Amino acid sequence: VIESLSEIIGKVKSAEDVHTNLVEFFTQIKKQRSKVELLAKADVSLQLLFPNAHILENVFPAPTPKDHYRMVAVDSALIGLVREWVARDFDLSPEELANVLELGVSI
């Protein structure tokens, strides 16, 4: 699971890739549902799904401290969304969840 998710994140090379890869990322999580749910039930931090603490900065280096904190906030939002999505029994589609994340980031 971790390898496949890391591979998807690693594909992002530009801002244009983000939406497509977010949908693929959430689709993969849903496909691996039973494993992800086991992690959540075992109270294993979903941080384990993201071996690199700074997911976005691995793709888009932060030019300023302000940008660094913005990326940390988005990374935290991504982890929180996955945690809530699992808890709510995957009640949105991967596309809808990608749109929610993008809307939240644009605020």
C-alpha positions in Angstrom: 0.0 0.0 0.0 2.7 2.4 1.0 4.8 1.7 -2.1 1.8 2.2 -4.5 0.8 5.4 -2.8 4.4 6.8 -2.8 4.6 5.9 -6.5 1.5 7.9 -7.3 2.8 10.9 -5.3 6.1 10.6 -7.1 4.4 11.0 -10.5 3.4 14.5 -9.7 5.8 16.7 -11.6 3.8 19.9 -12.1 0.7 21.6 -10.8 -1.3 20.2 -13.7 -0.6 16.7 -12.5 -2.0 17.3 -9.0 -5.8 16.7 -9.7 -5.3 13.5 -11.7 -2.8 12.1 -9.2 -5.0 13.0 -6.2 -7.9 11.0 -7.8 -5.5 8.1 -8.5 -4.2 8.4 -4.9 -7.7 8.2 -3.4 -8.7 5.5 -5.8 -5.8 3.4 -4.7 -6.6 3.9 -1.0 -10.2 2.8 -1.7 -8.9 -0.3 -3.6 -6.7 -1.1 -0.6 -9.7 -0.4 1.7 -9.4 -3.5 3.9 -5.7 -2.8 4.6 -6.3 0.9 5.2 -9.2 0.1 7.5 -7.1 -2.4 9.5 -4.4 0.3 10.0 -7.1 2.7 11.2 -8.8 0.1 13.5 -5.4 -0.7 15.0 -5.0 3.0 15.7 -1.9 3.0 13.5 -1.2 6.5 12.5 -2.0 7.2 8.9 1.3 9.0 8.7 2.7 5.5 8.0 1.0 5.8 4.6 3.1 8.8 3.9 6.7 7.8 4.5 8.0 11.3 3.6 6.7 13.9 6.1 6.7 16.6 3.4 4.7 15.0 0.6 4.3 18.2 -1.4 7.8 19.6 -0.9 9.2 16.4 -2.4 7.5 17.5 -5.6 7.4 21.3 -5.3 10.3 22.7 -3.3 9.2 25.6 -1.1 11.0 28.8 -2.1 10.1 30.6 1.1 9.3 29.7 4.8 5.7 30.8 4.2 5.4 28.4 1.3 6.9 25.6 3.4 4.2 26.1 6.1 1.5 26.2 3.4 2.7 22.8 2.1 2.8 21.4 5.7 -0.8 22.5 6.1 -1.9 20.8 2.9 0.0 17.6 3.8 -1.8 17.6 7.2 -5.1 18.2 5.4 -4.5 15.3 3.1 -3.9 13.0 6.0 -6.9 14.3 7.9 -9.1 13.8 4.8 -8.0 10.2 4.4 -8.6 9.5 8.1 -12.1 11.0 8.0 -12.9 9.3 4.7 -12.0 5.9 6.2 -14.1 6.7 9.3 -17.1 7.7 7.2 -16.9 4.5 5.1 -15.6 6.1 2.0 -18.8 8.2 1.5 -17.4 10.3 -1.3 -15.9 9.2 -4.6 -12.1 9.7 -5.2 -13.0 12.5 -7.6 -15.2 14.3 -5.1 -12.5 14.0 -2.4 -9.9 15.4 -4.7 -12.2 18.4 -5.4 -12.7 18.9 -1.6 -9.0 19.0 -1.0 -8.4 21.4 -3.9 -11.2 23.7 -2.7 -9.8 23.7 0.8 -6.3 24.5 -0.4 -7.5 27.4 -2.6 -9.1 29.2 0.3 
